[in-house]
Amino acid sequence: MKKRKISTRSVERLSIYRRALMHGRHEFGSSVYSHQLAQACQLTAAQVRRDLMAIGYSGNPNSGYDVKRLLSSLATFLDSQETRAVAIVGMGYLGRAIAAFLANRSDKIRLVAAFDVDLDKIGLSFSDVRCYSVRQMPEVLAEKRIDIAIVTVPADHAQHVAEQLVAAGVTGILNFAPVVLRLPPRTYVENIDMSVSLEKVAFFACASQRRKAGSP
């Protein structure tokens, strides 16, 4: 399948569809309708159909989407043909938790290196991944052909770390540091700011409580 130009939000939803299909195989059976997939993902059936049509996959109005074929089409579109190597920079509590989460999770995205400045961590392995000194980043990234990195360092170090990663050839960064990274346009950055997300959840939870209580 030739990969088409598609929005970042659509790519995110396609990944969500795949996860829902994998987790709901017993519930869906051999086929699934757009409204069933939409309900599982808390989206609309029209949105599901648009996203799947964007990758060249269409279902049958009478029988829906064949689950196996749909999963295959999603994998063809989303996954690289080669395994992508990933590194984590910052092996504090969050970095170690992410390393444990990623262990043996995907055949296409594999964590192969970690970096830190703490001498007590350098040389150790976390979830079977060796931790190197940040000073070794250029050679390790090149040797292991790493082009994706996860940044879990404190905010005041994140920009410098990100610049080092980009200089070493990294083109995709998942940033957990609570700071906006200023990097070249060719570098894709996905920001995960847990404090902002938590504040948003707290705001809407509070608003929900006010509505239930009848407060303005």
N, C-alpha and C positions, 0 to 999 in steps of 0.2 A: 504494500500500500504506500503510495506517495504521500508524504506528510505535507499537510496543507498549513497555511498560516492561520493561526487561531489565537484567541485572546488568552491571557494568563488566567482569567477567571474560568474560562471554559476548560482549560487544562486541569485546573483544580477540581472542577466538577466531574470531569472524566475519571480522575483518580478516585473520587468519592463513589462514583458508580461502580467502579471495579471492586472497591472494598465491600460495598453493599452486596454485590453479586456473590463475592467469595464467602461472606458471612451468612448469606441467606440462601445458599444453594438448596438446602433441604426444604425451605419454605417456598421457594419459587418453583422448584422442580426443573424440568428441561427447558421451559420457556417462561418469559416474563413480559408483561405488558408495560407500556410506558407509565401508566398511572400507578402500577405497583412499585416500580423502581422509584418513581417520584415520591411516593409516600414514604418509602424506606429512607430517602435522602432529604426529606422535608423540602421538596421543590415542586414545581408544577410539571404535569405531563408534557405540556407544550415545550418547556425548557429542555426536558430530557430528549424529546424528539429532535429539537434544533441542534443540540450538542452532538447527538449521534449521527445526524445527517451531515454535520460539518466534517466528520472523519470518514464519510462515505459509507456509513452503515445504516440500513433501513430495515424495519421489521415488516411483518405480515399483519395486516389489519385483523385477520381472523385468529392467528395463532401467536402474535406478539413477536418478541425477539428470542431467537435460539440462544440460550445462555452460554453454551460452550463456544459458539461462533462469535458471540458478542465479546466474551472474555478474550478470545484470540485477537479480535480486531482492536480492542483496547490495548492489549499488550504490544501489538505491532506498532500502534501509534505512539504510545507513551514511553515504551522502553527502548533504550539503545541496544543495538545489536551486540555490542561489547559491554562487559562489566565495567561500571564506572567506579573509580577508586575515590574514597572519601577520607578526609582527615578531620579531627577535632582539635581545636586550639583552646586550651583551658580545661584541665582535668580536675576541677573542683567537684562539688556534689552534683551539679547539673551535668557537667561533662561526663562524669562517670555513669550517671543514670542514662544519658543518651547512648553511651557506648553499650551498656547492657541491653538497652531497648533494641539497638540495631544488630546485635549479635545474631547471625544466621537468619535474619529476617527476609533478606532478598537476594536472589541470585544475580540481579542486575546492578545493585548498588551495594558496595561492600566497603566497610570501614577497615582501613589498612594501616592507619598511623594516628598517633596522638602527640600533642606537644604541650609543654608547660615550662614555667621558669623555676618551679620548685625542685630543688636538688633531691628531695626525698621521694619524688615521683618519677624523675627521669631514670630510665633503665628498667622500670617496672612494667608489667603488663596489666591492662585493665580489659576484662572481657576478651582475653586473648589478643589484645592489640597493644603493641609496644609503645611506650611513651618516650619521646625524644625531647631534647632541649629545643627551645624555639630558635636557638642559633643554628640548628641543623635543618631548619625548614627548607631552604632553597634546594639543598642536595637531596633530601629525603623526598620532597614533592616531585622533583625531577626523576629520581630513581624509580619511584613507584607510580609515576604517571598520574598523579593526583590532580584533578581539575575541579573538584568540589570540596568545599570546606565548611565546617560548622564552627562558629565563633561563640565561645561561652566565657569570654574574659570580662573583667570589669570595664565599665563604660569608658574610663579615661585611657584605656589601652587599646580599645577596639579599633579605632581608626588606623593607628600605626600597624597593628596586626593585619588588618585588612589590606593595607597598602603593600605589606610584605608578601601576602598571599597572591595578590594580583601581579606583582613583579615577578613572582615565581611561576606564573602561568595559570593560576586558578581563575576560572571564568564564572563560577557559581558559588554564592555564599549564603548560607542559612545563618542569620544573625540573631543571637539571643541577647546580645548586649543592648541595654536601654539607651541607644544613641543612634542617630541617623548617620549612616556611612556615606561619605562623598567619594565615589569611585567612578572610573570611566564608564561610559554608556554600554560598552561591550560586556561589562560584568553584570550578571543578573544577581540581585540581592533580594532575598526574602526575609523580612523582619518579623520576628516573633517577640513581641513585647508583652510579657506576662503581666506586668503591673498595670499597663493600660487595659488589657483584656479583663483583669480582675476588677478594676475600677468600673468598667462598663457593665460587667455582670452585677456588681454591687448596686450601681445606679438603677438598673432596670428591675432588680429584685426589690429594691426599696419602693420604686414606682408601683410595682405590682401589689405590694403590701398596702400602699396608700389607697389604691383603687378598691381593694377588698374591704378596707376600713371605711370607704366612702369619703376619704379626705380629698381636698382639692389638689 
